[in-house]
Amino acid sequence: MSLQALRGIAASAVMVYHAAHFTAQKTGAAWLEMVFSGKLGFYGVLVFFVLSGFLMEAAVRRYDAKTFLLHRFARLYPTYWVIFLGLFFAQSIRLHSWESIPWAALTLLPLGEMARPLHVEWTLLYEVFFYGVCALLCFWRRAHFTVLIFWLAAVAFAVLFGNQFGTVMQPTLLQIPFSAWNVGFIFGSLAGFATRFSWSVEPATLWLTGLALILISELINPGPQLFLSGPGVALIVLALVRAPGSDVANAGLGKRSLFVLGEFSYGLYLAHSLSIQIALQYVPAARLTDPIAVFAAMIGVGLAVGMVAGCIDTRLYRLLKGRIDQRTMVRNMSKDNIVAS
C-alpha cells in the first residue's frame, strides 16, 4: 500500500505543478509558478520512473517476453487512446472544427520533436523504451543486473561527456538509450534486486540517506543531478517496502485517499494537463484577478477529470490483463497436455 500511496503523491505533485504553471500563464501571477515550482513535476516523474523500474524487475523474472509485452501494452496504450479520443472530441466540439489525428504521436515511440496531443507523453516514450529493454531481458534473465550496470555506465558517459543527451524530453531512437532520465528506471530496478537479499539496514536509515542524496543533488545541474536524486528516491522506495505495512481498511483517511490517487494515477496523469488548459479558456476575465481561486479551481478540474479517467483506466486494464492471463493459462495448459501425451 505504501508504494501505491507514493504513486498518488507523485501524480498529485505533477498535477499541482501544471495547475500552477498554466494558471500563472493565464493570470500573469508569476509568483504562483515560483511557489509551486518545476521541482514538483521533476520529482513526481522521477518517482514514477523509479517505481516502474522497481516493479518491472520482478515482472521480468515472472513472465516470458510475450506475456510481459502484452501486459505492458494493456497498461499503457488502451487508456491513452481512450483518453485521447475523449479529449480530442471535446476539443473539436469546442473549436467547431475537426483537427487531424496525430498518428505518429499516438505510437508513443521516440521519434523526436513533435506535437503530443495530451502534452504529457514525453514520460511515456521512456516507459515504452524501458519496457522494450525489459522484454529483451526476459530472454536472458541472468544478464539483468549486468545489463543495468553497463547501461548506467553508458548513460553516465553520455551525460558527462555528451551534453546533447542530458535530459532530452522528446528524444530520437538513437538518443533515448543515453538520456539521464533512464537513471530512474535503472536505480529502481537495482532497488528491486536489493529486496531479494537479506540485510539489516533500518528503514529510517534508508529514509535519511535517500533524503540526503536528494538534497545534495539540488546543488548539481539537471542531467548529472539524476545520478544522486535517482538513487535517493530508490532508497526511499526500499524504506517503504521494508517498513511495516497496513491494509487499506485499517489506514487513515489521508492514506486511503493517497491509495486511491495511486490506483488512479495513470488516468490522472494523462488527463489532467489538457483538461486544465481547456478549463482555463472558460474562466471569466473578472476571475483572473484572483489567481489563488483560479489555481484552486484548476486543481479541482484536474482531480475531477483525472479521477474519471483513472476509474476508466483501472477497469479497462484489469479487464484486458485478465483476458491476457486467461489466454496465457489456456496456452500453457495446452502445451502441458502435448508434452504429457
N, C-alpha and C positions, 0 to 999 in steps of 0.2 A: 504493500500500500504506500510506503514512503516514496518509492520511485514514481508511482503514479501521481502522488501529490507534488513531487518535484517537477514533473512534466506540466502539471497545472500551473505552477508558479512561473515556469518558463514561457508558456503560452500567454499568460496574463501580462508578463513583462513586455513581450513583443507587442501585444495589443495596446498597452498603455503608451509605449513609445510612439507607435504610429498615430494614436489618437492625439498625442501632444504635438507631434510633427505636423500633421495636416491641419489641426486647429490653429497652430501658430502661423502657418502659411495663410490661412483664411482670415484670421482676425488681426494679424500683424503683431501678435503678442510673442515676440522672440524669446522672452524670458521663460515662457512655458516649455519650450523645447530645451532650454538650458537646464531647467529643473529636472525634467524627465528626459534625460539625455540619451544619446545613442547607445550608451553602455547597457541600458535595459535590453535593447534589441540584440546587442552583441552577445551578452551572457545568456539571453534566452535561447538564441540559436546554438550557442556552444553547448548548453545543457542538452538540447535535443540531439546534437551530434554525438556527444559522449554517451548518452543513454542508448542511442542507436547502435553504437559500437559495442557497448556492454551486452545488449540483448542479442545482437547478431553473432557474437562469439559462441553463445550457447546454441543458436539456431544452426550454425554451420556444423556443429558436432551432432546435431539431432536429425537433420534432414538431408536427403540427396539433393543434387543440384536442381533437378526438375521441380520437385516439390517446393524447395526454397524459393525459386523464381516465381512459381505460381502464387505462393503466399505473399511475396513482396509486390507482385503485380496487383493482386487483390487489395493489398493495403494502400497503395499509392494512387493507382490510375482511376478506378471507377468513381470514387468520391470526388477526385479532382475534376473529372469530366462532367459529373452531375452538377457540381457547384459552378463550374464554368458556364454550363448551359443555362442554369438558373439566373446567374448574374448577367450573362450575355443577352438573354431575353429582356431582363429588367432594363438594361442599358439601352437596348434597341427601342423599347417602348417609350422610354424617357426621351430619347433623342428623335423619335419618329422616323428612324431610318435603320436599315439593317447593315451592320458592319460585316466585313469579310471575316471568316473564321481563320484564325492563325494556326493552321495545321502543323507547321514545323514546331511552334512553341508548345503545342499540346503533347508532343512526344516526350518532353522533359529531358531531352538529350543535350549534351554540352555542345551547342552549335555556334557559340559566340554571341555577340551583341544582337539582340532583337527585342521587340516589344513583347512582354509577357502579360497575358490578359488579367491575371489576378494580382500582379505586381509583387508577389512574394515567392515566385517559383525558383529563384536562384538557389535556395537551400535544397530544393528537390533535385536539382541537377546533381548535386553532390551525393544525395541519398541514392539516386539511381546508379551513379558510378560506383559507390561503395558496395551496393548490393551486387553489382556485376563482379567486383573483386571477390566478394564472399561466395558467390556461386562457383567461381573457379576453384576456390579453396575447398569446396565440398568434394572435389575430386582428389584432393591431396591434403587431408586434414593435418597430417603430421608437420606440414610445412607452414602452418598458420602463423605460429609465433615467429619463425624465421622471416617470413614474408613481411610481417608487421615491422620488425626491426629494420630490415633493409629499406622498406618503404619510408619509415620515419627518417632514416639517414638521407634518402634521396630528396625528400621534401626539405629537410634542413639545409642541404647543399643548395637547392634551387632558391630557397628564400634568402639565404645569407649571401649567395654569390650571383643570383639572377633575380633581381628585384621585380622583373616584369611579371613573375608568377605571383609573388606575395599573397594577397587575399583577394584574388580576382573573383568577382561575383557573377560574371557571365563568361565562364571560360570556354575555350575550344577543347576538342577532344585531346589535343596534344598538351594543353596547359593544365587540365584538371588533375592529372595524377600528381602534379608537383605543387599544388596550391597549399598554403598553410592551413586552410580550413580542414584538410584531411587529418590534421593532428588530433582533432576532437574524436574522430572515429577510431584512430589508432590507439589513443590512450584509453578510450572506453573499452576497446577490445582487450587491451592489456589488463585493465581492471577486471574484466571477465575471467581472464586466466588466473588472476590472483585469488579469486574466490574458490578455486579448485584445490588450494593448498592450505594447510593448517598453519596459522601464525597467530601470535598472541598480542598484536597491536590493538590497543583500545580504540573504540570509535571516536572518543574525544581527541585522541592524538591525531587521528586521520583528519578530523574536522579542522583542528588548529593548523596542521601542516598545509592542508588544502587552501584554507583562507590566507595563510601567509604567502603561498605561491601566487595566489590571485592578486594580493595587494602589491607584491613585488613586481608582478607583470605589468601593473599600471604605469610603471616607470619606463617601459620599453615601447618601441614602435609597434604598430598593429600586427605586422607579419610575424616577427620573432616573438611578440607577446604571447601568441598562442602556445608556444613551447613551454610556457610556465602556467598560463591560465588553463590550458588543456589538462595537464596532469593535476592541477589544483581541483578542478571540477571532478575529475575521475576519482580523486581521493575522497571527496565529499560523497560521491555515489557509493563508494566502498563503505564509508562510515554509515550511511543509511541502510545498506544491506546487512551490516554486522550489528546494527542497533536492534534492540528488542522491538518487534513489530506489534501492531494491533490491528484487529479486523475493523471493517468499516462500521459495523453495527455498534461497536463499543467506542468509536472515536468521537471526538467533539465535533461541533457544528463546523468550525473552521476547517478542520482536517477533512471532514466529509465533503465540504464544498470544494476544496482543492482536489480531492479524489475525483469528483465529478468533472471538474475542469480538465483534469488529466485524461479522463476517459474520452472527453470530447475535444481534446486538444488539437487533433489534426483538422477537424472541421472548423474549429475556432481559428486556427492559424490561416487556413485557406480563405475563409470568407470575410474576416474582419476588415482587412485593409481597404478593399474596394467598396465594401458596404459603407464604411466611414466616409470615404471620398464622395460617394453618391449622396449620402445623407447631408453632407456639408453644403451641397448645392441648394438645399431647400431651407437652410437656416435664414430667417428674415434678417435684413440688414440691421434692424434695430437691436437684434440679439448679439450681433458681432461685437458690440461694445463691452460685452461681459464674457471674456474668454474662458473664465473658470466654469461658468454654466454650460457653455458650448462644449468644453472639454469633457465635463461630466456626462453630458448628453451623448457625446460620441462614444465614450466608454460603454454607455448603456446600449447604444446601437450595435457596437461591435460584439458585445456579450450576447445580445438577443439573437442576432443573425448567426453568430458563431455557435451558440448552443443548439439552434435548429439544425445547422449544418453538421454539428457534432453528433446529434441524435441520428441523422440520416447516415452518417459515416459508420457509426458503431453497428447499426442494424445491417447495413449493406456489407460491411466487412465480415461480420460473423456469419451471414448467410453464405457468402462466397467461399470463405475459408472452410465452413462446414461441408460444402459440396466438394471442394478440392480434397479434403481429408477423407471424405466418404469414398470418392473415386480411387484415391490412393490405396485405401484399405482394401477395396474390391480388387484392384490390380495386384496387390501383394498376395492376397488370398489365392488368386488365380495362379500366380507364379508358384506358390507353395504346393498347390494341387498338382501342377505339372511335374514338379520335382518329385513329389510323393508317388506319382504314378509311374 
